[in-house]
Amino acid sequence: MSGIFISYRRDDSRGFAGRLADALDATFGSDFVFRDIDDIAPGADFIHAITSRLASVDIVLVVIGPDWLAARNDGGRRLDDPADFVRLEIELALAADKPIWPVLIGGAAMPAEEALPPSLQPLARRQALTLVDGAWKGDVDRLIIALRRQLPAPGQSRRQWLVAGAAGIAGLLLGGLWMLSGTKKNAAITGAWVAQVRYDWGAEHGERFDLQLEGGRLRGTASYLGLPRSIVDGQVAGDGSLEFTTSSEVLSGPSLTHRYRGRQVPEGMRFVLETSGGSPAATPVEFIARRP
C-alpha cells in the first residue's frame, strides 16, 4: 500500500478537503488517496484504520483552515486533547518520520510553534503550501507537480515496486559508501548553524540552518525571515562547499527562490544568498553562520 494521506478537521475544512481529494483522485487514482470519510468502512475501528494507513503512505497532507488551531469542544481546545483524531494523525505521522506537507486553505496562516502542543511543534517547521479559492486550479496543479516529484509512479505492479525499492536500497548503500569515503569537511557540515543576516533592504533576522547528509545529498531546512524552508537540490562538493535552494510564497506574484552557496572558513560557514523572482531584483547577501 502507498499513496497520499489527507488529514483535516471536518468542521474547519471539509469542503476544501473534499475538493482536494477529488483532484488527487482524478490524477493518482482513488486507491492512492486516503481520506477518512471515503475510506473507512462502516463499523471499522477508526484508530486502527488510521494507524495502518498512515504506516503505509508516502506523504501526509495536513489541511489547515482558519479554525484549525482554535477549534474547541466542551473540554477546551481540541488540539490539547490527546484523544483528538487530528492530533493523533499528526503525532503518528511525525513518529513514523513521514513527509508532512501543511496545506493552508481559506486564508489560514501557518500556526506558530509555541501555539501547538509540544508533540505537534515539529509541524510548524514544515514548509507550507497555500491553496486559494480564486486560484484553486492553478494552486492544485502546482501541488500535484510537487507530489509527482516526491511520489512513486502510481499504477506500478508489485514487481515494479520491489525493483524500485531494490534500486533505492542500492542508492542508499552507494550513498553511504560515498559518505564514508568523504572528507572530514563534509562530515562537519551536518547539524545546526545560526546566523544574523542583514538583508539588502536593511532588515536583520536571526536565521537557522539544520543540515543533514542523506545518501550523498544535502537535506534539511534553512530559515528565511525567521521561518524554516525545506532545502531542495542540495549538493556538497568534495572540498566541503555546498549549494542548495529554498522557496518562499508571496501573497501576490510568483514565489521567491533563494539560492545559497556556502563554504567552510575558520569563522564558521560563509554563505552567499541570491534571491530571485521578486521585483526589483535582490542584491546578493553574504553572511557567516556558526554553531549554536
Phi and psi in degrees as a GROMACS rama.xvg file:
@    title "Ramachandran Plot"
@    xaxis  label "Phi"
@    yaxis  label "Psi"
@TYPE xy
-156.425  175.692  SER-2
133.757  -148.351  GLY-3
-120.516  132.469  ILE-4
-108.815  127.448  PHE-5
-105.162  114.395  ILE-6
-100.819  131.965  SER-7
-159.103  160.938  TYR-8
-103.125  122.384  ARG-9
-58.5763  -44.2143  ARG-10
-81.2216  2.02518  ASP-11
-106.309  -37.7828  ASP-12
-149  26.7596  SER-13
-57.5708  -45.6478  ARG-14
-63.2923  -44.3931  GLY-15
-65.1584  -41.8686  PHE-16
-62.4981  -37.7898  ALA-17
-65.247  -44.5404  GLY-18
-61.9822  -42.1462  ARG-19
-64.3625  -44.2177  LEU-20
-61.7999  -40.6183  ALA-21
-61.4008  -42.3867  ASP-22
-65.889  -40.4  ALA-23
-71.4132  -37.0869  LEU-24
-57.5525  -44.6568  ASP-25
-65.2361  -28.4005  ALA-26
-89.8007  -47.4753  THR-27
-104.075  -14.5063  PHE-28
99.3157  142.714  GLY-29
-64.3967  -26.9209  SER-30
-73.3326  -11.0275  ASP-31
-97.1678  -7.10982  PHE-32
-125.233  127.349  VAL-33
-112.477  127.245  PHE-34
-141.549  132.553  ARG-35
-57.469  -38.812  ASP-36
-65.7127  -27.4368  ILE-37
-98.4134  -28.4563  ASP-38
-115.19  5.19725  ASP-39
-109.497  119.513  ILE-40
-68.8165  149.488  ALA-41
-56.3325  134.847  PRO-42
84.9536  -7.04281  GLY-43
-74.4009  152.12  ALA-44
-70.8962  113.495  ASP-45
-60.7942  -49.0198  PHE-46
-64.4672  -41.2451  ILE-47
-61.9983  -42.8766  HIS-48
-63.3776  -44.6442  ALA-49
-63.6788  -46.4779  ILE-50
-62.2455  -45.937  THR-51
-66.9011  -38.0629  SER-52
-73.1014  -39.1793  ARG-53
-60.1944  -34.811  LEU-54
-65.3938  -20.2404  ALA-55
-108.243  -11.651  SER-56
-82.9575  165.647  VAL-57
-93.3801  -34.0792  ASP-58
-141.435  142.558  ILE-59
-114.672  120.662  VAL-60
-96.5769  119.936  LEU-61
-101.761  105.358  VAL-62
-82.7507  121.46  VAL-63
-119.249  115.936  ILE-64
-103.214  -176.138  GLY-65
-60.4358  -28.1412  PRO-66
-106.291  10.0616  ASP-67
-61.4761  -45.2948  TRP-68
-75.1421  -40.0335  LEU-69
-96.9493  0.168873  ALA-70
-53.353  137.038  ALA-71
-127.614  158.683  ARG-72
-128.394  -169.693  ASN-73
-61.7946  -24.9165  ASP-74
-91.3566  -1.30021  GLY-75
124.434  -155.92  GLY-76
-69.0126  132.535  ARG-77
-61.7133  -40.7415  ARG-78
-63.0993  -21.5283  LEU-79
-82.1665  -5.56135  ASP-80
-90.4271  115.124  ASP-81
-57.9557  -19.5396  PRO-82
-93.4827  1.69543  ALA-83
-64.6456  130.337  ASP-84
-65.0125  -39.5914  PHE-85
-62.6511  -43.9405  VAL-86
-60.8959  -44.8098  ARG-87
-60.2957  -43.1981  LEU-88
-58.9696  -45.9073  GLU-89
-70.5936  -40.5696  ILE-90
-59.7834  -43.5124  GLU-91
-64.9511  -41.7186  LEU-92
-64.3391  -41.9373  ALA-93
-64.8327  -42.613  LEU-94
-63.3199  -33.4628  ALA-95
-86.7514  2.12422  ALA-96
57.5158  39.5254  ASP-97
-79.033  145.692  LYS-98
-60.7628  125.205  PRO-99
-118.55  123.615  ILE-100
-114.451  108.244  TRP-101
-67.2888  136.406  PRO-102
-121.865  112.877  VAL-103
-91.7736  128.401  LEU-104
-132.21  161.438  ILE-105
63.2429  26.4776  GLY-106
79.4958  12.6421  GLY-107
-69.1272  150.741  ALA-108
-105.641  155.972  ALA-109
-67.4643  127.737  MET-110
-65.0922  143.255  PRO-111
-70.3234  151.724  ALA-112
-58.1098  -42.26  GLU-113
-71.5878  -14.088  GLU-114
-84.4503  -7.57204  ALA-115
-101.261  153.499  LEU-116
-58.6508  149.142  PRO-117
-50.8276  -38.0619  PRO-118
-68.6279  -18.4555  SER-119
-105.097  -3.67944  LEU-120
-60.1473  -30.3837  GLN-121
-59.0403  -23.0876  PRO-122
-59.6723  -35.3367  LEU-123
-66.1983  -16.0583  ALA-124
-95.9173  6.67972  ARG-125
-90.227  140.668  ARG-126
-68.2842  128.073  GLN-127
-96.3208  153.386  ALA-128
-113.953  147.791  LEU-129
-116.348  130.415  THR-130
-112.268  119.561  LEU-131
-104.334  133.56  VAL-132
-56.3743  -42.9413  ASP-133
-73.0121  -14.1337  GLY-134
-127.277  34.7139  ALA-135
-56.3252  -51.2069  TRP-136
-60.811  -47.113  LYS-137
-64.395  -40.4077  GLY-138
-65.2524  -43.2791  ASP-139
-66.9546  -37.5002  VAL-140
-59.3738  -41.5025  ASP-141
-66.6931  -37.316  ARG-142
-63.402  -43.0602  LEU-143
-63.1909  -40.7475  ILE-144
-60.0371  -44.2329  ILE-145
-64.469  -39.5626  ALA-146
-64.875  -40.9595  LEU-147
-61.0007  -33.6138  ARG-148
-68.1025  -29.7536  ARG-149
-91.6099  -33.8065  GLN-150
-89.5381  150.375  LEU-151
-63.1388  152.419  PRO-152
-63.4823  126.272  ALA-153
-66.9902  153.198  PRO-154
89.417  1.39803  GLY-155
-70.4804  148.233  GLN-156
-74.1905  165.734  SER-157
-59.9825  -37.6464  ARG-158
-61.7085  -41.8378  ARG-159
-65.1659  -38.4363  GLN-160
-61.6252  -42.2308  TRP-161
-66.4232  -41.1103  LEU-162
-62.0874  -44.474  VAL-163
-62.0742  -40.8622  ALA-164
-64.0743  -41.9168  GLY-165
-62.6219  -39.2699  ALA-166
-64.163  -39.5948  ALA-167
-63.6481  -42.0294  GLY-168
-64.0709  -41.1761  ILE-169
-61.2166  -40.6597  ALA-170
-62.512  -40.7697  GLY-171
-64.7707  -39.9694  LEU-172
-63.4526  -43.505  LEU-173
-63.7901  -40.2186  LEU-174
-61.9994  -39.6214  GLY-175
-63.9378  -40.9685  GLY-176
-62.8441  -38.7524  LEU-177
-61.8704  -41.6739  TRP-178
-67.5226  -40.3264  MET-179
-63.6041  -33.3158  LEU-180
-90.6552  -1.61766  SER-181
-70.6862  169.687  GLY-182
-81.8032  166.088  THR-183
-62.7456  -28.0095  LYS-184
-62.2136  -42.3792  LYS-185
-63.1428  -42.3785  ASN-186
-63.1736  -31.2341  ALA-187
-75.6294  -8.22747  ALA-188
-73.9695  -37.652  ILE-189
-67.5306  153.762  THR-190
108.756  -165.228  GLY-191
-93.4275  143.153  ALA-192
-134.625  146.253  TRP-193
-131.799  153.365  VAL-194
-156.239  149.716  ALA-195
-95.1593  116.484  GLN-196
-111.737  122.433  VAL-197
-97.9509  114.221  ARG-198
-81.4706  167.276  TYR-199
-66.3236  -18.1637  ASP-200
-92.4021  2.77088  TRP-201
105.814  -17.6538  GLY-202
-72.1512  147.512  ALA-203
-123.926  133.028  GLU-204
-134.055  145.165  HIS-205
-81.0017  123.085  GLY-206
-117.01  152.264  GLU-207
-129.117  141.019  ARG-208
-126.077  118.71  PHE-209
-110.297  108.79  ASP-210
-113.408  137.137  LEU-211
-135.334  148.462  GLN-212
-103.828  121.154  LEU-213
-128.275  113.68  GLU-214
58.4087  33.9496  GLY-215
83.1289  -0.0334594  GLY-216
-109.264  148.598  ARG-217
-88.4316  125.53  LEU-218
-125.855  177.2  ARG-219
123.552  -150.398  GLY-220
-135.765  153.258  THR-221
-137.958  124.924  ALA-222
-82.4492  150.297  SER-223
-135.356  121.734  TYR-224
58.03  34.1726  LEU-225
86.1167  -4.8989  GLY-226
-108.543  130.582  LEU-227
-68.5136  138.55  PRO-228
-124.935  140.861  ARG-229
-71.9419  136.426  SER-230
-79.5584  134.271  ILE-231
-128.555  157.4  VAL-232
54.4418  37.6704  ASP-233
-77.7775  133.56  GLY-234
-137.881  147.172  GLN-235
-127.403  128.221  VAL-236
-87.6832  166.983  ALA-237
-62.3194  -25.4418  GLY-238
-86.3896  4.81462  ASP-239
91.6948  -4.38568  GLY-240
-73.7478  155.114  SER-241
-139.076  162.815  LEU-242
-152.508  137.805  GLU-243
-159.412  168.002  PHE-244
-128.383  155.781  THR-245
-136.375  176.123  THR-246
-141.85  157.786  SER-247
-132.169  137.033  SER-248
-76.6121  143.164  GLU-249
-119.831  139.686  VAL-250
-58.7198  -39.4258  LEU-251
-132.417  131.874  SER-252
97.3359  179.771  GLY-253
-70.4333  160.678  PRO-254
-70.3201  158.727  SER-255
-92.4801  142.037  LEU-256
-110.661  128.636  THR-257
-112.675  119.199  HIS-258
-108.787  121.339  ARG-259
-108.078  135.351  TYR-260
-125.006  128.326  ARG-261
-133.538  152.472  GLY-262
-147.223  148.142  ARG-263
-76.2803  134.92  GLN-264
-132.838  166.677  VAL-265
-55.3108  -31.8848  PRO-266
-78.1682  -16.8892  GLU-267
149.952  -123.465  GLY-268
-122.237  117.982  MET-269
-89.5186  122.014  ARG-270
-111.68  146.339  PHE-271
-120.348  124.101  VAL-272
-110.267  125.462  LEU-273
-118.434  124.208  GLU-274
-110.288  129.192  THR-275
-125.989  160.76  SER-276
107.97  -17.7539  GLY-277
-94.3333  174.402  GLY-278
-139.374  122.228  SER-279
-74.9881  170.4  PRO-280
-62.7056  140.61  ALA-281
-80.2556  147.542  ALA-282
-81.4555  136.509  THR-283
-55.0963  143.511  PRO-284
-116.919  134.073  VAL-285
-116.891  139.043  GLU-286
-157.97  165.061  PHE-287
-109.885  128.011  ILE-288
-103.361  141.4  ALA-289
-128.459  164.22  ARG-290
-68.889  137.68  ARG-291
